[in-house]
Each structure stands twice: as structure tokens, then as C-alpha cells.
Amino acid sequence: MINNFLQAAIIINILGSMISIATPILFAAMGELVAERSGVMNMGLEGTMLTAAFVGFMVVEKTGSLFFGICFASMAGGFVSLILAVMTISLGVDQIITGLTLNLLASGGTLFWFRMDYSQTSLEKTPLIEFLKSINIPFLSDIPYLGKIIFSHNLLTYLAFLLVPIFWFFLYKTSYGLRIRSLGENPKVADMTGLSVNKNRYIAVVIGGLMAGLGGAFVSIGSVERFFPNMTAGKGWLAIVIVIAGNWRPSRILLATLIFAFLDAFQLQVQSIGVHFPYQILLALPYIAAIIILISGRAHSEAPESLGISYQRE
């Protein structure tokens, strides 16, 4: 009886953690999907999320308002993506180089800003802030097992999963979504029909940045109570891989996100219960799975034809 209870508790803990771990990645992946469907690959997603995480933490620490923290974090993500849009869309700079540069700038910039603003504070004694608490949905959270797994999370988690069908509807059931997708397939034809390629690519990239900003907000104020350098820990990179692994489809991106989040939650649980197994292999599980999925799906890629290619009107 006790063993059965412990096994059920472990499974519930793994699956509940999977939902939480998936949240910031899902935000970033949905935003990246919109940007890439327009033909722009935001390789600066990691830096975008890190900047948003720091801004969200700082705003909450200064004002005490979680609402302001989330809003400013999202806007910070949009601003970083706007820089990338100017560089890649208007100036025609290589998208990969620009993204990598922004990642380096964000990594160094947030650390410098943190040390400047909290010069009397060591990294081990970062000021603590209030973070988003879980909201138990009435009745649904009381469902055995499923209630704890799905319906006992914070507001950002619910929003992240709600955005999946919303983005699917936007991209595939609205005329503007069709325009966005046409930019990624053949921007020249879209331009000939009178559609402003650059303007709409700007909008798509900024939307992606706003979503990545929400992901960054979850990392700093949605799950922990302090900020530390490079706390996004590769989630931006993983979101880019997930968009590819999900074959640029919202439903598949959701599935890929859950798979990677499950593997991450699994390795954390295995380490916490003291299973003797090389932890380095456990930490690598999500990334090993990513490589396998990328290799297996290479023959059926639905990548936009003009992804990563700058467009200049002749």
C-alpha cells in the first residue's frame, strides 16, 4: 500500500513538474513559430528570455508588483527582438550572427546591470521577491491525480497552454496568419500583391519577442524568488530546437515541448530520490532526444522556404 502510494506520488510529481518546466519553453517556442513563419529566425531567443527574466525580477523587486513585472518583462523581450528586426530586416545583417551577438550582449549586460544595481549584494544573497503562486481551479483541481498535475499551476502556465490553440487559429484560420506564412514561403510574391514584407516581418518578430519575454518572466518571477546570471539555462536554444522538432506546427510543438519537459522532470526526480546513475547522462536526456527527433524528421521538414533569408525589394 505504501509503495503504491509512493509510486503514485512520484508519477504525479514528475508530470506536474513537466507542466511547469514546459511553460517558459512553450511561450518562447510559440513566439518563435510566428517569427519563423514570417521568414525570420530569431537566434537571439536565449538572450531575449534572459533580458526579460532580469527586467521582470528587477521591476518586482523595486515595485512589489507581479503584474508590472510580467508586463515589463514581456516588453523587454519585445524590445530585444525589435533590435534583431532592425538589424536583420532593415539592415540585412545575417540573422544567425545577429542572434548570437544579442545572446552575448544579454549575458554580459544582465550580469553587469545586476552588479551595478545591487553592488552591495553578492550573488548568493540576491534580494528575494514574491513570485507567482499556484492557482487551484475550483472543482477541477479536486480531480484525483489530474487535479494536481494539470489544474494546480500559476497563471502564466495556464496562459502558455491556452496560447497554443490561439496561435494555431491565428496562423491557419485568419487572413493575417496567412499573410505571415506567405512571407516565410515567398516574400517576393507577397510583395507583388501589395503586402509590406518588412512591416509584417517586424510585427511577427516583435510578437515572438513578447512571447519570449513572458517565458523569461516565468523563469525569474513565475517559479523562483531570486535572479542569478544566465538563469534561463539554454531554454531559448531548446525552444528553437523544439520549433524545428515540431515541424513548425503548433500541436507538434506542444507535443515536443512536453516530451523534453518530461525528460527534464524525470531526471530531476531520479536525482532527488537518490538513484545511482551518472547525473551527466540524465541532464543530457532532453538534448539527446532533440537530436534524435531532428535526425528522424529531416526528410519531412515543413520549414518555410525563405526562412533565414533577408528580403530586399528590387
N, C-alpha and C positions, 0 to 999 in steps of 0.2 A: 504493500500500500504506500509506504513512504517512498520507495523507489519510483513508483509510478507518478507520485506527486512531484518528486524532484525532476523527473524527466519532462513532465508537462510544464513545469516552471521554467526549465531551461529552454524548451522549444518556444514558449511564449516570450521569453526574454530575447531570444535570438531574432524572432520575427518582429517583435516590437522595435528592437534596435535597428533592424533592417529598414523599417519605415522612416525612422529618424535620420539614419545615415543617408538614405536616398534623397532626402529633402533638398539640401543645397545643390547636389549634383543635378537633380531634376530641374530646378529653377534654371541653372546655367545651361543645361542641355536644351531645354525648350527655347530659350533665348537664342542660343547658338544655331538652332534649327532654322529660325526665321532669318537670321543673318546669312547663313549659308545658302538657303533657298533663294536669296537675292543675289548670290554670287560672291559674297564676301566671307572669307574665312577669318574669324577673329582668333588668332593665335595668342592674343593677349588676355585670354579669359582668366587665367590664373592670377595675373596682376590686377585685373578688374575686380575679381572677387576679394582679393587681399586688401585692396584700397577701400572697398566698400565695408569690409569687416572692421577695419581700423576706424573709419569715419563713423560707422554705427556705434562702435564702442565709445568713442570719444564724445559723441553727442549725448549718449545716455549718461555717461559719467558726469558731463557738465550740466545737463538739464534735468536728469532723472526721468525723462520721458521716453518710454519704449517706442511710442508712436513716432516721435520725431527721429529717433534713432533709425528706425526702419525706413522712413521716408528719405532721410539724408543719405543713408547707405545706398538705397536704390538710385538716387540722383547722382551719387559719386560714381556708381557703376556706369550710368548713362554718360557722364562727363568723360570718363576714361575712354569709353567706346567712341565718343564723338571725336576725340583726338585721333583715334585709329582711323575713323572715317575720313577725316580731313587729309591725313597722310596718304591713305590708300586710294580713296575715291577721287579727291580733287587733285592731289599732287602726283598720284600714280606710283607711289613708293611700293616696293614689294610687300605683300601682305604678311608673309612669314617673318621677314626681317623686322617689320614694324611691330608685330605682335610680340616677338621675343624681346625687342628693346623695351616695350612697355612693361613686360614682366620684370625685367631687371630694374627698371625705374621704380616700379611699385614695391619691389622687395627692399631696395635700398631706401626709397623715400619714406615708406611707412616706419621703418626702423629709426631713421633719422628724426622724423617728426615725433615719434614716440619718445625718444630720448630727449628731445628739445622740450616737449610739453611736460614730461614727467622726469625732469633732470634729477630730482632728489629721490627717485624711485628706482630700485633695482628690478630686474626682470622677474625675480622671484617674488617681489612684493607689489605686483601691479595692483592698482586700485580695483576693488571688487564692485560690480554693478548688479543691479537687478536684471534677471533675464526672464524671457517669456516662460510662463508656467503652462503646464498642460491643461487643456480644457476637456473635461469629460462630457461628451454629448449625451444629453438625457436619454434614458432608455437604451440607446444603442451601446453605451459603454457598459451596461449591465449584462450584455450578452456573454455567456460563458466563453472564455478563450478569445473570441473575436473582439470583444469589447476592449480588452487590454491591448490587443495587437493593433487594431485599426482606429478605434474611437477614443483614444486617451492620449492625444498629442496636442501640441500647441497650434496656434492659429496659422503660422507660416507653413506648417506641414500640411494642414488641410488645404491651404491655398495652392501649394505646389501641385498636389494631385488633382485639384479641381481645374487647374490651368491646362492639363493635358487634353481633355475633350474640347476646351475652349480654343486652344491653339489649332487642334485638328479642324474644328469648324471654321476658324478664321482662314486657314490656308487652303482648304479644299471645298468650302461651301460659300465663300464670299467672292465678289468680283475683285476686291482689293487683294485678297490672298492669291488669286490667280495672277494678278499683275506682279506680285512679289515673286512668284515661282517663275514667271516668264523672264524676269530679269536674270535669274540664275541659269536659264536654259539658252536664251539667245537675246542678249541685251540690244543688239543691233536691230532686230525685228521689232522689239518693244519700242525702241526709239523712233523707228519709222512710223509706228502707229500713233505717235504723239505723246507717248509716256515718257516722263522725265526720269531717265535712268539714275542719274546721280542723286536727285532729290529722294527718290523712293528707296535707294540703297542706303542713304543716310538714315532714313526713318527705320529701316529694318535693323541696321547695326545698332542704333540707339535703343530700340526695343530690346535687342539682345543684351545690351549693357544694363538696362534697367532690371531685367530678369536676373542677370548675373549678380547685380547689386543686392537683390533680395536673397540670393544664395549666400553671398558674403555676410549679410545681416544675420542669417541663421547661424552661421559658423561662430560669430562673436557674441551675439546677444540672444540667439534663439536656443542655445544649448549649453553655453558655459557662462561664467560670470567675470571673465577677465580676457584681456588681449595679450597675445605673445607673438613675436615675429614669425612670419611665414606659417601662420596657423591654418591656412587653407590646405596645406599639405598635399598639393597635387590634385585637388578636386577639380580645378579648372581644366587641367590636362585630361583628367578622366572624363569630364563632360564632353570634350571634343572627340575623344575615342568612342564614347557612347553614341554620339550622333552618327558616326560612321558605322559602328556596330549595329545600330538600329536602322541602318539603311535609309536615313533621312525620313522616317515615318514616325509620327508621334506615338502610336501604340507600341511599335517595336522599341522605340527609345525608352518608353516606360518599362517594358519587359527587361531590356538590357540593364537599365538602372537598378531594378530590383535584384537582378542576378548578382551584379557586382556588390550591391549593398548587403545582400545575404552573405556572400563570401567574406566580406569585411566583418560583419556582425558575428559570423561563425568563428573566425579566427580570434576575435576578441574574447568570445565566450570560452573557447578552448583554452586560451591562456589563463583566463581568470579561474578556471576550475582545476588548474594545475596538471593538465595532460602533458606528459613528457614527449615533446615533439619539437624539432627545430623551429623556433618562432619566425626565423627569417623566411622560411618556406610559407608559413601561414600568412605573413604580411604580403608576400608576393602573389598570393592566390588570385585576387581580383585582376591583377595586371597580366598574369598568365592566361586567365580566362579571356581577357580583352584581346590578347594576341591570337589566341585560338579562334575566336569569333571573327576577327578581322581576316585571318587567312581563309577560313571556311566560306566567308561571304564575298570574297573578292570577285567571283565570277558573276554575281548577281547584283552588282552595285547599281544603285539608282542615284548616284551623285549628280548634282546639277552640272550640265555640260560646261558652263563658264565659271565654275567655282574657282576662286583664286585668281581670276584673270581681270585685270583692270580694263575698264572701257573708256575710251576717249572718242568723242564724236569727230568724224572726219569732215 
